[in-house]
Amino acid sequence: MPDVSELVKKGKALLVEGNFEDALAYFEQALLLNQNDSDIWNQKGAALRSLGRYDEALECFNKSLEMDPTDRHSS
């Protein structure tokens, strides 16, 4: 089973490639292993935003900011 960092790395690569559905799946897998990482929530939000799922994306960005209010990369 891949670790969280491998899942996030693969998800980010897929996001850059424009493969948003698969990227989202990797970020969701990573969150199953670590719910407390603001970067993963932010990445999931980016994938959702790219898919036009704005309400869900906003929830992820808000969760990321709750965990790390100083994060300048959210949204």
CHARMM internal coordinates of N, CA and C (Angstrom, degrees):
IC EDIT
DIST 1 N 1 CA 1.4649
DIST 1 CA 1 C 1.5348
ANGL 1 N 1 CA 1 C 108.56
DIST 1 C 2 N 1.3167
ANGL 1 CA 1 C 2 N 117.29
DIHE 1 N 1 CA 1 C 2 N 131.14
DIST 2 N 2 CA 1.4638
ANGL 1 C 2 N 2 CA 120.02
DIHE 1 CA 1 C 2 N 2 CA -179.21
DIST 2 CA 2 C 1.5239
ANGL 2 N 2 CA 2 C 111.56
DIHE 1 C 2 N 2 CA 2 C -68.27
DIST 2 C 3 N 1.3264
ANGL 2 CA 2 C 3 N 115.74
DIHE 2 N 2 CA 2 C 3 N 153.03
DIST 3 N 3 CA 1.4589
ANGL 2 C 3 N 3 CA 117.76
DIHE 2 CA 2 C 3 N 3 CA 177.79
DIST 3 CA 3 C 1.5288
ANGL 3 N 3 CA 3 C 109.68
DIHE 2 C 3 N 3 CA 3 C -87.60
DIST 3 C 4 N 1.3204
ANGL 3 CA 3 C 4 N 115.37
DIHE 3 N 3 CA 3 C 4 N 173.39
DIST 4 N 4 CA 1.4573
ANGL 3 C 4 N 4 CA 121.32
DIHE 3 CA 3 C 4 N 4 CA -174.12
DIST 4 CA 4 C 1.5269
ANGL 4 N 4 CA 4 C 111.40
DIHE 3 C 4 N 4 CA 4 C -58.31
DIST 4 C 5 N 1.3220
ANGL 4 CA 4 C 5 N 117.27
DIHE 4 N 4 CA 4 C 5 N -44.75
DIST 5 N 5 CA 1.4651
ANGL 4 C 5 N 5 CA 119.36
DIHE 4 CA 4 C 5 N 5 CA -176.53
DIST 5 CA 5 C 1.5220
ANGL 5 N 5 CA 5 C 111.88
DIHE 4 C 5 N 5 CA 5 C -64.42
DIST 5 C 6 N 1.3382
ANGL 5 CA 5 C 6 N 117.52
DIHE 5 N 5 CA 5 C 6 N -35.49
DIST 6 N 6 CA 1.4648
ANGL 5 C 6 N 6 CA 120.57
DIHE 5 CA 5 C 6 N 6 CA 177.06
DIST 6 CA 6 C 1.5298
ANGL 6 N 6 CA 6 C 110.81
DIHE 5 C 6 N 6 CA 6 C -66.49
DIST 6 C 7 N 1.3193
ANGL 6 CA 6 C 7 N 116.59
DIHE 6 N 6 CA 6 C 7 N -41.14
DIST 7 N 7 CA 1.4644
ANGL 6 C 7 N 7 CA 121.03
DIHE 6 CA 6 C 7 N 7 CA 179.13
DIST 7 CA 7 C 1.5272
ANGL 7 N 7 CA 7 C 110.96
DIHE 6 C 7 N 7 CA 7 C -63.44
DIST 7 C 8 N 1.3303
ANGL 7 CA 7 C 8 N 116.15
DIHE 7 N 7 CA 7 C 8 N -44.08
DIST 8 N 8 CA 1.4641
ANGL 7 C 8 N 8 CA 120.69
DIHE 7 CA 7 C 8 N 8 CA -179.65
DIST 8 CA 8 C 1.5293
ANGL 8 N 8 CA 8 C 110.32
DIHE 7 C 8 N 8 CA 8 C -66.19
DIST 8 C 9 N 1.3177
ANGL 8 CA 8 C 9 N 116.55
DIHE 8 N 8 CA 8 C 9 N -42.54
DIST 9 N 9 CA 1.4710
ANGL 8 C 9 N 9 CA 120.48
DIHE 8 CA 8 C 9 N 9 CA 179.54
DIST 9 CA 9 C 1.5254
ANGL 9 N 9 CA 9 C 110.83
DIHE 8 C 9 N 9 CA 9 C -60.33
DIST 9 C 10 N 1.3227
ANGL 9 CA 9 C 10 N 116.75
DIHE 9 N 9 CA 9 C 10 N -45.14
DIST 10 N 10 CA 1.4616
ANGL 9 C 10 N 10 CA 121.23
DIHE 9 CA 9 C 10 N 10 CA 179.29
DIST 10 CA 10 C 1.5352
ANGL 10 N 10 CA 10 C 110.39
DIHE 9 C 10 N 10 CA 10 C -65.85
DIST 10 C 11 N 1.3339
ANGL 10 CA 10 C 11 N 116.24
DIHE 10 N 10 CA 10 C 11 N -42.07
DIST 11 N 11 CA 1.4627
ANGL 10 C 11 N 11 CA 120.36
DIHE 10 CA 10 C 11 N 11 CA 178.55
DIST 11 CA 11 C 1.5195
ANGL 11 N 11 CA 11 C 111.86
DIHE 10 C 11 N 11 CA 11 C -61.08
DIST 11 C 12 N 1.3311
ANGL 11 CA 11 C 12 N 116.95
DIHE 11 N 11 CA 11 C 12 N -42.99
DIST 12 N 12 CA 1.4665
ANGL 11 C 12 N 12 CA 120.49
DIHE 11 CA 11 C 12 N 12 CA 178.95
DIST 12 CA 12 C 1.5267
ANGL 12 N 12 CA 12 C 110.98
DIHE 11 C 12 N 12 CA 12 C -63.70
DIST 12 C 13 N 1.3335
ANGL 12 CA 12 C 13 N 116.94
DIHE 12 N 12 CA 12 C 13 N -40.48
DIST 13 N 13 CA 1.4669
ANGL 12 C 13 N 13 CA 120.67
DIHE 12 CA 12 C 13 N 13 CA 178.92
DIST 13 CA 13 C 1.5347
ANGL 13 N 13 CA 13 C 110.04
DIHE 12 C 13 N 13 CA 13 C -62.92
DIST 13 C 14 N 1.3197
ANGL 13 CA 13 C 14 N 117.00
DIHE 13 N 13 CA 13 C 14 N -42.57
DIST 14 N 14 CA 1.4660
ANGL 13 C 14 N 14 CA 121.01
DIHE 13 CA 13 C 14 N 14 CA 179.03
DIST 14 CA 14 C 1.5312
ANGL 14 N 14 CA 14 C 111.13
DIHE 13 C 14 N 14 CA 14 C -65.75
DIST 14 C 15 N 1.3198
ANGL 14 CA 14 C 15 N 116.23
DIHE 14 N 14 CA 14 C 15 N -36.77
DIST 15 N 15 CA 1.4607
ANGL 14 C 15 N 15 CA 120.96
DIHE 14 CA 14 C 15 N 15 CA 178.33
DIST 15 CA 15 C 1.5264
ANGL 15 N 15 CA 15 C 110.09
DIHE 14 C 15 N 15 CA 15 C -62.10
DIST 15 C 16 N 1.3252
ANGL 15 CA 15 C 16 N 116.79
DIHE 15 N 15 CA 15 C 16 N -44.79
DIST 16 N 16 CA 1.4664
ANGL 15 C 16 N 16 CA 121.73
DIHE 15 CA 15 C 16 N 16 CA 178.92
DIST 16 CA 16 C 1.5273
ANGL 16 N 16 CA 16 C 110.58
DIHE 15 C 16 N 16 CA 16 C -62.67
DIST 16 C 17 N 1.3287
ANGL 16 CA 16 C 17 N 116.28
DIHE 16 N 16 CA 16 C 17 N -36.71
DIST 17 N 17 CA 1.4726
ANGL 16 C 17 N 17 CA 121.34
DIHE 16 CA 16 C 17 N 17 CA -179.65
DIST 17 CA 17 C 1.5300
ANGL 17 N 17 CA 17 C 112.46
DIHE 16 C 17 N 17 CA 17 C -74.02
DIST 17 C 18 N 1.3252
ANGL 17 CA 17 C 18 N 116.26
DIHE 17 N 17 CA 17 C 18 N -11.90
DIST 18 N 18 CA 1.4547
ANGL 17 C 18 N 18 CA 119.79
DIHE 17 CA 17 C 18 N 18 CA -178.68
DIST 18 CA 18 C 1.5169
ANGL 18 N 18 CA 18 C 113.57
DIHE 17 C 18 N 18 CA 18 C 89.03
DIST 18 C 19 N 1.3120
ANGL 18 CA 18 C 19 N 117.03
DIHE 18 N 18 CA 18 C 19 N 11.20
DIST 19 N 19 CA 1.4626
ANGL 18 C 19 N 19 CA 121.96
DIHE 18 CA 18 C 19 N 19 CA 178.84
DIST 19 CA 19 C 1.5345
ANGL 19 N 19 CA 19 C 108.20
DIHE 18 C 19 N 19 CA 19 C -93.82
DIST 19 C 20 N 1.3425
ANGL 19 CA 19 C 20 N 114.94
DIHE 19 N 19 CA 19 C 20 N 74.69
DIST 20 N 20 CA 1.4586
ANGL 19 C 20 N 20 CA 120.95
DIHE 19 CA 19 C 20 N 20 CA -169.40
DIST 20 CA 20 C 1.5261
ANGL 20 N 20 CA 20 C 114.21
DIHE 19 C 20 N 20 CA 20 C -68.91
DIST 20 C 21 N 1.3311
ANGL 20 CA 20 C 21 N 117.38
DIHE 20 N 20 CA 20 C 21 N -37.83
DIST 21 N 21 CA 1.4711
ANGL 20 C 21 N 21 CA 120.48
DIHE 20 CA 20 C 21 N 21 CA -179.95
DIST 21 CA 21 C 1.5314
ANGL 21 N 21 CA 21 C 110.72
DIHE 20 C 21 N 21 CA 21 C -62.46
DIST 21 C 22 N 1.3268
ANGL 21 CA 21 C 22 N 116.82
DIHE 21 N 21 CA 21 C 22 N -47.25
DIST 22 N 22 CA 1.4657
ANGL 21 C 22 N 22 CA 120.02
DIHE 21 CA 21 C 22 N 22 CA -179.75
DIST 22 CA 22 C 1.5216
ANGL 22 N 22 CA 22 C 110.96
DIHE 21 C 22 N 22 CA 22 C -68.24
DIST 22 C 23 N 1.3394
ANGL 22 CA 22 C 23 N 116.81
DIHE 22 N 22 CA 22 C 23 N -38.14
DIST 23 N 23 CA 1.4687
ANGL 22 C 23 N 23 CA 120.09
DIHE 22 CA 22 C 23 N 23 CA 177.25
DIST 23 CA 23 C 1.5227
ANGL 23 N 23 CA 23 C 109.73
DIHE 22 C 23 N 23 CA 23 C -59.40
DIST 23 C 24 N 1.3193
ANGL 23 CA 23 C 24 N 116.28
DIHE 23 N 23 CA 23 C 24 N -44.94
DIST 24 N 24 CA 1.4591
ANGL 23 C 24 N 24 CA 121.49
DIHE 23 CA 23 C 24 N 24 CA 179.31
DIST 24 CA 24 C 1.5295
ANGL 24 N 24 CA 24 C 110.62
DIHE 23 C 24 N 24 CA 24 C -58.21
DIST 24 C 25 N 1.3237
ANGL 24 CA 24 C 25 N 116.70
DIHE 24 N 24 CA 24 C 25 N -42.74
DIST 25 N 25 CA 1.4652
ANGL 24 C 25 N 25 CA 120.59
DIHE 24 CA 24 C 25 N 25 CA 179.79
DIST 25 CA 25 C 1.5279
ANGL 25 N 25 CA 25 C 111.18
DIHE 24 C 25 N 25 CA 25 C -61.11
DIST 25 C 26 N 1.3323
ANGL 25 CA 25 C 26 N 117.36
DIHE 25 N 25 CA 25 C 26 N -40.36
DIST 26 N 26 CA 1.4650
ANGL 25 C 26 N 26 CA 120.10
DIHE 25 CA 25 C 26 N 26 CA 178.46
DIST 26 CA 26 C 1.5231
ANGL 26 N 26 CA 26 C 111.40
DIHE 25 C 26 N 26 CA 26 C -66.55
DIST 26 C 27 N 1.3323
ANGL 26 CA 26 C 27 N 117.27
DIHE 26 N 26 CA 26 C 27 N -41.47
DIST 27 N 27 CA 1.4639
ANGL 26 C 27 N 27 CA 119.40
DIHE 26 CA 26 C 27 N 27 CA 178.94
DIST 27 CA 27 C 1.5228
ANGL 27 N 27 CA 27 C 111.28
DIHE 26 C 27 N 27 CA 27 C -66.27
DIST 27 C 28 N 1.3280
ANGL 27 CA 27 C 28 N 116.79
DIHE 27 N 27 CA 27 C 28 N -36.31
DIST 28 N 28 CA 1.4633
ANGL 27 C 28 N 28 CA 119.55
DIHE 27 CA 27 C 28 N 28 CA 177.55
DIST 28 CA 28 C 1.5264
ANGL 28 N 28 CA 28 C 111.09
DIHE 27 C 28 N 28 CA 28 C -66.18
DIST 28 C 29 N 1.3365
ANGL 28 CA 28 C 29 N 117.03
DIHE 28 N 28 CA 28 C 29 N -39.44
DIST 29 N 29 CA 1.4676
ANGL 28 C 29 N 29 CA 120.17
DIHE 28 CA 28 C 29 N 29 CA 175.91
DIST 29 CA 29 C 1.5234
ANGL 29 N 29 CA 29 C 110.44
DIHE 28 C 29 N 29 CA 29 C -62.34
DIST 29 C 30 N 1.3324
ANGL 29 CA 29 C 30 N 116.16
DIHE 29 N 29 CA 29 C 30 N -42.56
DIST 30 N 30 CA 1.4677
ANGL 29 C 30 N 30 CA 120.30
DIHE 29 CA 29 C 30 N 30 CA 179.75
DIST 30 CA 30 C 1.5264
ANGL 30 N 30 CA 30 C 110.54
DIHE 29 C 30 N 30 CA 30 C -62.36
DIST 30 C 31 N 1.3262
ANGL 30 CA 30 C 31 N 116.82
DIHE 30 N 30 CA 30 C 31 N -39.31
DIST 31 N 31 CA 1.4573
ANGL 30 C 31 N 31 CA 120.03
DIHE 30 CA 30 C 31 N 31 CA 179.67
DIST 31 CA 31 C 1.5241
ANGL 31 N 31 CA 31 C 112.52
DIHE 30 C 31 N 31 CA 31 C -68.06
DIST 31 C 32 N 1.3196
ANGL 31 CA 31 C 32 N 117.26
DIHE 31 N 31 CA 31 C 32 N -27.54
DIST 32 N 32 CA 1.4666
ANGL 31 C 32 N 32 CA 119.36
DIHE 31 CA 31 C 32 N 32 CA 174.66
DIST 32 CA 32 C 1.5243
ANGL 32 N 32 CA 32 C 110.75
DIHE 31 C 32 N 32 CA 32 C -63.34
DIST 32 C 33 N 1.3243
ANGL 32 CA 32 C 33 N 115.86
DIHE 32 N 32 CA 32 C 33 N -29.90
DIST 33 N 33 CA 1.4644
ANGL 32 C 33 N 33 CA 121.08
DIHE 32 CA 32 C 33 N 33 CA -179.24
DIST 33 CA 33 C 1.5214
ANGL 33 N 33 CA 33 C 112.60
DIHE 32 C 33 N 33 CA 33 C -90.79
DIST 33 C 34 N 1.3287
ANGL 33 CA 33 C 34 N 117.16
DIHE 33 N 33 CA 33 C 34 N -25.86
DIST 34 N 34 CA 1.4626
ANGL 33 C 34 N 34 CA 120.86
DIHE 33 CA 33 C 34 N 34 CA -178.20
DIST 34 CA 34 C 1.5270
ANGL 34 N 34 CA 34 C 109.82
DIHE 33 C 34 N 34 CA 34 C -151.66
DIST 34 C 35 N 1.3258
ANGL 34 CA 34 C 35 N 115.85
DIHE 34 N 34 CA 34 C 35 N 97.48
DIST 35 N 35 CA 1.4716
ANGL 34 C 35 N 35 CA 121.85
DIHE 34 CA 34 C 35 N 35 CA -178.91
DIST 35 CA 35 C 1.5282
ANGL 35 N 35 CA 35 C 112.39
DIHE 34 C 35 N 35 CA 35 C -79.66
DIST 35 C 36 N 1.3321
ANGL 35 CA 35 C 36 N 117.38
DIHE 35 N 35 CA 35 C 36 N -9.32
DIST 36 N 36 CA 1.4576
ANGL 35 C 36 N 36 CA 120.85
DIHE 35 CA 35 C 36 N 36 CA -171.29
DIST 36 CA 36 C 1.5190
ANGL 36 N 36 CA 36 C 113.83
DIHE 35 C 36 N 36 CA 36 C -107.03
DIST 36 C 37 N 1.3106
ANGL 36 CA 36 C 37 N 117.84
DIHE 36 N 36 CA 36 C 37 N 25.20
DIST 37 N 37 CA 1.4589
ANGL 36 C 37 N 37 CA 121.47
DIHE 36 CA 36 C 37 N 37 CA 179.80
DIST 37 CA 37 C 1.5225
ANGL 37 N 37 CA 37 C 108.65
DIHE 36 C 37 N 37 CA 37 C -108.43
DIST 37 C 38 N 1.3222
ANGL 37 CA 37 C 38 N 116.37
DIHE 37 N 37 CA 37 C 38 N 110.96
DIST 38 N 38 CA 1.4681
ANGL 37 C 38 N 38 CA 120.18
DIHE 37 CA 37 C 38 N 38 CA -176.42
DIST 38 CA 38 C 1.5295
ANGL 38 N 38 CA 38 C 111.92
DIHE 37 C 38 N 38 CA 38 C -63.69
DIST 38 C 39 N 1.3321
ANGL 38 CA 38 C 39 N 117.68
DIHE 38 N 38 CA 38 C 39 N -31.37
DIST 39 N 39 CA 1.4650
ANGL 38 C 39 N 39 CA 120.16
DIHE 38 CA 38 C 39 N 39 CA 179.86
DIST 39 CA 39 C 1.5256
ANGL 39 N 39 CA 39 C 111.21
DIHE 38 C 39 N 39 CA 39 C -65.13
DIST 39 C 40 N 1.3263
ANGL 39 CA 39 C 40 N 117.51
DIHE 39 N 39 CA 39 C 40 N -39.66
DIST 40 N 40 CA 1.4688
ANGL 39 C 40 N 40 CA 119.72
DIHE 39 CA 39 C 40 N 40 CA 179.83
DIST 40 CA 40 C 1.5254
ANGL 40 N 40 CA 40 C 109.77
DIHE 39 C 40 N 40 CA 40 C -65.61
DIST 40 C 41 N 1.3261
ANGL 40 CA 40 C 41 N 117.73
DIHE 40 N 40 CA 40 C 41 N -41.92
DIST 41 N 41 CA 1.4675
ANGL 40 C 41 N 41 CA 120.69
DIHE 40 CA 40 C 41 N 41 CA 177.44
DIST 41 CA 41 C 1.5176
ANGL 41 N 41 CA 41 C 110.25
DIHE 40 C 41 N 41 CA 41 C -61.43
DIST 41 C 42 N 1.3377
ANGL 41 CA 41 C 42 N 116.10
DIHE 41 N 41 CA 41 C 42 N -40.17
DIST 42 N 42 CA 1.4625
ANGL 41 C 42 N 42 CA 120.54
DIHE 41 CA 41 C 42 N 42 CA 178.91
DIST 42 CA 42 C 1.5307
ANGL 42 N 42 CA 42 C 111.20
DIHE 41 C 42 N 42 CA 42 C -64.40
DIST 42 C 43 N 1.3156
ANGL 42 CA 42 C 43 N 116.57
DIHE 42 N 42 CA 42 C 43 N -42.97
DIST 43 N 43 CA 1.4693
ANGL 42 C 43 N 43 CA 120.96
DIHE 42 CA 42 C 43 N 43 CA 179.51
DIST 43 CA 43 C 1.5293
ANGL 43 N 43 CA 43 C 110.89
DIHE 42 C 43 N 43 CA 43 C -65.49
DIST 43 C 44 N 1.3317
ANGL 43 CA 43 C 44 N 116.05
DIHE 43 N 43 CA 43 C 44 N -41.22
DIST 44 N 44 CA 1.4676
ANGL 43 C 44 N 44 CA 119.64
DIHE 43 CA 43 C 44 N 44 CA 177.05
DIST 44 CA 44 C 1.5283
ANGL 44 N 44 CA 44 C 109.60
DIHE 43 C 44 N 44 CA 44 C -61.13
DIST 44 C 45 N 1.3363
ANGL 44 CA 44 C 45 N 116.13
DIHE 44 N 44 CA 44 C 45 N -41.25
DIST 45 N 45 CA 1.4563
ANGL 44 C 45 N 45 CA 120.11
DIHE 44 CA 44 C 45 N 45 CA 177.32
DIST 45 CA 45 C 1.5205
ANGL 45 N 45 CA 45 C 112.11
DIHE 44 C 45 N 45 CA 45 C -60.83
DIST 45 C 46 N 1.3253
ANGL 45 CA 45 C 46 N 116.58
DIHE 45 N 45 CA 45 C 46 N -40.40
DIST 46 N 46 CA 1.4685
ANGL 45 C 46 N 46 CA 120.79
DIHE 45 CA 45 C 46 N 46 CA 179.09
DIST 46 CA 46 C 1.5263
ANGL 46 N 46 CA 46 C 110.52
DIHE 45 C 46 N 46 CA 46 C -63.34
DIST 46 C 47 N 1.3251
ANGL 46 CA 46 C 47 N 116.35
DIHE 46 N 46 CA 46 C 47 N -41.74
DIST 47 N 47 CA 1.4632
ANGL 46 C 47 N 47 CA 120.15
DIHE 46 CA 46 C 47 N 47 CA 179.20
DIST 47 CA 47 C 1.5345
ANGL 47 N 47 CA 47 C 110.24
DIHE 46 C 47 N 47 CA 47 C -64.66
DIST 47 C 48 N 1.3169
ANGL 47 CA 47 C 48 N 116.31
DIHE 47 N 47 CA 47 C 48 N -44.90
DIST 48 N 48 CA 1.4650
ANGL 47 C 48 N 48 CA 120.22
DIHE 47 CA 47 C 48 N 48 CA 179.14
DIST 48 CA 48 C 1.5199
ANGL 48 N 48 CA 48 C 111.47
DIHE 47 C 48 N 48 CA 48 C -63.09
DIST 48 C 49 N 1.3262
ANGL 48 CA 48 C 49 N 116.86
DIHE 48 N 48 CA 48 C 49 N -41.67
DIST 49 N 49 CA 1.4667
ANGL 48 C 49 N 49 CA 120.74
DIHE 48 CA 48 C 49 N 49 CA 178.54
DIST 49 CA 49 C 1.5354
ANGL 49 N 49 CA 49 C 109.87
DIHE 48 C 49 N 49 CA 49 C -60.77
DIST 49 C 50 N 1.3181
ANGL 49 CA 49 C 50 N 116.06
DIHE 49 N 49 CA 49 C 50 N -41.65
DIST 50 N 50 CA 1.4657
ANGL 49 C 50 N 50 CA 120.55
DIHE 49 CA 49 C 50 N 50 CA 179.97
DIST 50 CA 50 C 1.5177
ANGL 50 N 50 CA 50 C 111.98
DIHE 49 C 50 N 50 CA 50 C -65.00
DIST 50 C 51 N 1.3218
ANGL 50 CA 50 C 51 N 116.25
DIHE 50 N 50 CA 50 C 51 N -25.59
DIST 51 N 51 CA 1.4631
ANGL 50 C 51 N 51 CA 121.47
DIHE 50 CA 50 C 51 N 51 CA 178.12
DIST 51 CA 51 C 1.5333
ANGL 51 N 51 CA 51 C 112.12
DIHE 50 C 51 N 51 CA 51 C -88.20
DIST 51 C 52 N 1.3267
ANGL 51 CA 51 C 52 N 116.52
DIHE 51 N 51 CA 51 C 52 N -0.14
DIST 52 N 52 CA 1.4622
ANGL 51 C 52 N 52 CA 120.37
DIHE 51 CA 51 C 52 N 52 CA -179.24
DIST 52 CA 52 C 1.5170
ANGL 52 N 52 CA 52 C 113.42
DIHE 51 C 52 N 52 CA 52 C 80.17
DIST 52 C 53 N 1.3169
ANGL 52 CA 52 C 53 N 117.21
DIHE 52 N 52 CA 52 C 53 N 13.51
DIST 53 N 53 CA 1.4684
ANGL 52 C 53 N 53 CA 122.01
DIHE 52 CA 52 C 53 N 53 CA -179.67
DIST 53 CA 53 C 1.5348
ANGL 53 N 53 CA 53 C 107.98
DIHE 52 C 53 N 53 CA 53 C -95.99
DIST 53 C 54 N 1.3267
ANGL 53 CA 53 C 54 N 115.50
DIHE 53 N 53 CA 53 C 54 N 70.40
DIST 54 N 54 CA 1.4551
ANGL 53 C 54 N 54 CA 122.11
DIHE 53 CA 53 C 54 N 54 CA -167.54
DIST 54 CA 54 C 1.5193
ANGL 54 N 54 CA 54 C 114.45
DIHE 53 C 54 N 54 CA 54 C -67.87
DIST 54 C 55 N 1.3223
ANGL 54 CA 54 C 55 N 118.09
DIHE 54 N 54 CA 54 C 55 N -39.02
DIST 55 N 55 CA 1.4697
ANGL 54 C 55 N 55 CA 119.86
DIHE 54 CA 54 C 55 N 55 CA -179.78
DIST 55 CA 55 C 1.5223
ANGL 55 N 55 CA 55 C 110.60
DIHE 54 C 55 N 55 CA 55 C -63.46
DIST 55 C 56 N 1.3320
ANGL 55 CA 55 C 56 N 116.12
DIHE 55 N 55 CA 55 C 56 N -44.09
DIST 56 N 56 CA 1.4618
ANGL 55 C 56 N 56 CA 119.80
DIHE 55 CA 55 C 56 N 56 CA 178.81
DIST 56 CA 56 C 1.5283
ANGL 56 N 56 CA 56 C 110.79
DIHE 55 C 56 N 56 CA 56 C -66.65
DIST 56 C 57 N 1.3258
ANGL 56 CA 56 C 57 N 116.26
DIHE 56 N 56 CA 56 C 57 N -38.08
DIST 57 N 57 CA 1.4684
ANGL 56 C 57 N 57 CA 120.47
DIHE 56 CA 56 C 57 N 57 CA 178.34
DIST 57 CA 57 C 1.5203
ANGL 57 N 57 CA 57 C 109.89
DIHE 56 C 57 N 57 CA 57 C -61.92
DIST 57 C 58 N 1.3219
ANGL 57 CA 57 C 58 N 116.79
DIHE 57 N 57 CA 57 C 58 N -44.54
DIST 58 N 58 CA 1.4551
ANGL 57 C 58 N 58 CA 120.79
DIHE 57 CA 57 C 58 N 58 CA -179.81
DIST 58 CA 58 C 1.5263
ANGL 58 N 58 CA 58 C 111.18
DIHE 57 C 58 N 58 CA 58 C -60.50
DIST 58 C 59 N 1.3269
ANGL 58 CA 58 C 59 N 117.01
DIHE 58 N 58 CA 58 C 59 N -40.11
DIST 59 N 59 CA 1.4616
ANGL 58 C 59 N 59 CA 120.56
DIHE 58 CA 58 C 59 N 59 CA 176.89
DIST 59 CA 59 C 1.5287
ANGL 59 N 59 CA 59 C 110.96
DIHE 58 C 59 N 59 CA 59 C -59.77
DIST 59 C 60 N 1.3235
ANGL 59 CA 59 C 60 N 116.27
DIHE 59 N 59 CA 59 C 60 N -42.31
DIST 60 N 60 CA 1.4692
ANGL 59 C 60 N 60 CA 120.21
DIHE 59 CA 59 C 60 N 60 CA 179.82
DIST 60 CA 60 C 1.5213
ANGL 60 N 60 CA 60 C 111.03
DIHE 59 C 60 N 60 CA 60 C -66.80
DIST 60 C 61 N 1.3380
ANGL 60 CA 60 C 61 N 117.09
DIHE 60 N 60 CA 60 C 61 N -43.56
DIST 61 N 61 CA 1.4618
ANGL 60 C 61 N 61 CA 119.97
DIHE 60 CA 60 C 61 N 61 CA 179.01
DIST 61 CA 61 C 1.5239
ANGL 61 N 61 CA 61 C 110.55
DIHE 60 C 61 N 61 CA 61 C -62.83
DIST 61 C 62 N 1.3372
ANGL 61 CA 61 C 62 N 117.22
DIHE 61 N 61 CA 61 C 62 N -40.53
DIST 62 N 62 CA 1.4590
ANGL 61 C 62 N 62 CA 120.57
DIHE 61 CA 61 C 62 N 62 CA 178.62
DIST 62 CA 62 C 1.5240
ANGL 62 N 62 CA 62 C 111.13
DIHE 61 C 62 N 62 CA 62 C -64.59
DIST 62 C 63 N 1.3227
ANGL 62 CA 62 C 63 N 116.60
DIHE 62 N 62 CA 62 C 63 N -40.56
DIST 63 N 63 CA 1.4646
ANGL 62 C 63 N 63 CA 120.49
DIHE 62 CA 62 C 63 N 63 CA 178.64
DIST 63 CA 63 C 1.5315
ANGL 63 N 63 CA 63 C 109.78
DIHE 62 C 63 N 63 CA 63 C -63.29
DIST 63 C 64 N 1.3291
ANGL 63 CA 63 C 64 N 116.64
DIHE 63 N 63 CA 63 C 64 N -41.64
DIST 64 N 64 CA 1.4552
ANGL 63 C 64 N 64 CA 121.59
DIHE 63 CA 63 C 64 N 64 CA 177.95
DIST 64 CA 64 C 1.5249
ANGL 64 N 64 CA 64 C 110.64
DIHE 63 C 64 N 64 CA 64 C -60.07
DIST 64 C 65 N 1.3246
ANGL 64 CA 64 C 65 N 116.35
DIHE 64 N 64 CA 64 C 65 N -44.87
DIST 65 N 65 CA 1.4652
ANGL 64 C 65 N 65 CA 120.49
DIHE 64 CA 64 C 65 N 65 CA -179.40
DIST 65 CA 65 C 1.5223
ANGL 65 N 65 CA 65 C 112.46
DIHE 64 C 65 N 65 CA 65 C -69.04
DIST 65 C 66 N 1.3357
ANGL 65 CA 65 C 66 N 117.59
DIHE 65 N 65 CA 65 C 66 N -32.08
DIST 66 N 66 CA 1.4641
ANGL 65 C 66 N 66 CA 120.40
DIHE 65 CA 65 C 66 N 66 CA 175.74
DIST 66 CA 66 C 1.5247
ANGL 66 N 66 CA 66 C 110.00
DIHE 65 C 66 N 66 CA 66 C -62.09
DIST 66 C 67 N 1.3235
ANGL 66 CA 66 C 67 N 116.42
DIHE 66 N 66 CA 66 C 67 N -39.44
DIST 67 N 67 CA 1.4595
ANGL 66 C 67 N 67 CA 121.33
DIHE 66 CA 66 C 67 N 67 CA -178.89
DIST 67 CA 67 C 1.5217
ANGL 67 N 67 CA 67 C 112.06
DIHE 66 C 67 N 67 CA 67 C -74.61
DIST 67 C 68 N 1.3407
ANGL 67 CA 67 C 68 N 115.94
DIHE 67 N 67 CA 67 C 68 N -36.09
DIST 68 N 68 CA 1.4549
ANGL 67 C 68 N 68 CA 120.87
DIHE 67 CA 67 C 68 N 68 CA -176.94
DIST 68 CA 68 C 1.5231
ANGL 68 N 68 CA 68 C 108.96
DIHE 67 C 68 N 68 CA 68 C -140.82
DIST 68 C 69 N 1.3345
ANGL 68 CA 68 C 69 N 116.82
DIHE 68 N 68 CA 68 C 69 N 84.84
DIST 69 N 69 CA 1.4684
ANGL 68 C 69 N 69 CA 120.56
DIHE 68 CA 68 C 69 N 69 CA -176.70
DIST 69 CA 69 C 1.5310
ANGL 69 N 69 CA 69 C 114.03
DIHE 68 C 69 N 69 CA 69 C -61.78
DIST 69 C 70 N 1.3110
ANGL 69 CA 69 C 70 N 117.85
DIHE 69 N 69 CA 69 C 70 N -17.71
DIST 70 N 70 CA 1.4700
ANGL 69 C 70 N 70 CA 121.05
DIHE 69 CA 69 C 70 N 70 CA -179.19
DIST 70 CA 70 C 1.5217
ANGL 70 N 70 CA 70 C 112.16
DIHE 69 C 70 N 70 CA 70 C -89.58
DIST 70 C 71 N 1.3332
ANGL 70 CA 70 C 71 N 117.87
DIHE 70 N 70 CA 70 C 71 N -0.89
DIST 71 N 71 CA 1.4624
ANGL 70 C 71 N 71 CA 121.59
DIHE 70 CA 70 C 71 N 71 CA -177.97
DIST 71 CA 71 C 1.5143
ANGL 71 N 71 CA 71 C 110.24
DIHE 70 C 71 N 71 CA 71 C -66.77
DIST 71 C 72 N 1.3115
ANGL 71 CA 71 C 72 N 117.02
DIHE 71 N 71 CA 71 C 72 N 115.55
DIST 72 N 72 CA 1.4616
ANGL 71 C 72 N 72 CA 122.00
DIHE 71 CA 71 C 72 N 72 CA -178.93
DIST 72 CA 72 C 1.5212
ANGL 72 N 72 CA 72 C 112.23
DIHE 71 C 72 N 72 CA 72 C -89.48
DIST 72 C 73 N 1.3289
ANGL 72 CA 72 C 73 N 117.89
DIHE 72 N 72 CA 72 C 73 N -4.49
DIST 73 N 73 CA 1.4577
ANGL 72 C 73 N 73 CA 120.78
DIHE 72 CA 72 C 73 N 73 CA -175.13
DIST 73 CA 73 C 1.5181
ANGL 73 N 73 CA 73 C 113.30
DIHE 72 C 73 N 73 CA 73 C -94.63
DIST 73 C 74 N 1.3086
ANGL 73 CA 73 C 74 N 118.18
DIHE 73 N 73 CA 73 C 74 N -9.35
DIST 74 N 74 CA 1.4620
ANGL 73 C 74 N 74 CA 120.55
DIHE 73 CA 73 C 74 N 74 CA -178.08
DIST 74 CA 74 C 1.5094
ANGL 74 N 74 CA 74 C 110.53
DIHE 73 C 74 N 74 CA 74 C -68.60
DIST 74 C 75 N 1.3223
ANGL 74 CA 74 C 75 N 113.64
DIHE 74 N 74 CA 74 C 75 N 145.73
DIST 75 N 75 CA 1.4687
ANGL 74 C 75 N 75 CA 125.55
DIHE 74 CA 74 C 75 N 75 CA 178.38
DIST 75 CA 75 C 1.4872
ANGL 75 N 75 CA 75 C 110.09
DIHE 74 C 75 N 75 CA 75 C 59.90
END
COOR INIT
IC SEED 1 N 1 CA 1 C
IC BUILD
